Amino acid sequence: MKKRIIITVCAILAVAVILGLLQALVVPKYTSNAEGLLTGEYYAEAEGHDVIFVGDCEVYESFIPAVLWEKYGISSYVRGNAQQLTWQSYYILEDTFRYETPKAVVFNVLALKYGEPQKEEYNRMTVDGMKWSPSKIGAISSSMTEEESFIDYVFPLLRFHSRITALEADDFKYIFSSKKVTHSGYLMQKGIDPMVGDAPTDGREELDYTLPETSMEYLEKMRELCAENGTELILVKSPTNSWAYWWHDEWDEQVREYAEEKGLAYYNFIPETEAIGIDYSTDTYDKGVHLNVYGAEKMTDYFGRILAENHGLAELSHSEETTSAWQERLDAYYKDRNS
């Protein structure tokens, strides 16, 4: 009887190991789409940051932690993803507070225009990399489209089993680890593709300019979470206002009113492009939709001065260990930038 129990347990463990290996093999490795790796990279650096950025692509392509450290001695990390929705930013921020308590959180407001889940692909890129916790459960539950199932997030093998017939070399190479793609959450783009002319406004009218109730509720939850932890919440809108992602004046006014009511700082950088020094003939890699590294360096320098002068983040004290770690990150950043 005892021998039978041992055999049964061993058989169950063997099946579990095989299924675990198969699952690790078939889940997407995002080697051709680095944006799917951003969330998970945070945990290797998850402590001691003065500032945490949260939001969509406009944060991880506009703000460079290495430059913020070099210019102002501010330690930061960007927790952003492609089309990261407001409730996803909230749960990622909640997850962040499990590891550290930054002095300030910077949220890019573009995602406030979305009031409903959008696409599974974007949900996956944002949520799959989170470590399991109540925050990840909340992010999944609030993000799923009607076609998605919670169990598929718990056991990705159920969702991606069909990839077994389309495996590539990278699926085996990165079965237990992922390649590093960011510099403290910043995804570097070195290409230059100018914006030609002004972004068209025709066809961008909205039936209702009221920002969705759901996104505003999660913004308030974000504010409350920061307040509970003694962290300042700062709202920003990146300087890009392109044909792909338009920011209406009506939305801007609602955010401004909210910030004034709650006593928050809000910086809309769209009118500040000249002061920042951004040149859309050289500082964008996709016809003005996002900044490349040259534009992001200017944006980071400009905003870093604001953080230092207006938000008490000047002349911060850091340990020798932190200083050494940031020197390594700075060296890696410039090696990548200049290669």
Buried (B, 14 or more C-beta within 10 A) or exposed (E): EEEEEEEEEEEEEEEEEEEEEBBBBBBBBBBEEBBBBBBBBBEEBBEBBBBBBBBBBBBBBBBBBBBBBBBBBBBBBBBBBBBBBBBBBBBBBBBBBEBBBBBBBBBBBBBBBBBEBEEBBBBBBBBBBBBEEEBBBBBBEBBBEEEBEEEBBEEBBEBBEEBEEEEEEBBEEBBEEBEEBBBBBBBBBEEBBBBEEEBEEEEEEEEEEEBBEBBBBBBEBBBEBBEEBEBBBBBBBBBBBBBEBBBBEEBBEBBEEBBEEBEBBBBBBEEBBEEBBBBBEEBBBBBBBBBBBBBBBBBBBBBBEBBBEEBEBBEBEBEEEBEEBBEEBBEBBBEEBEE
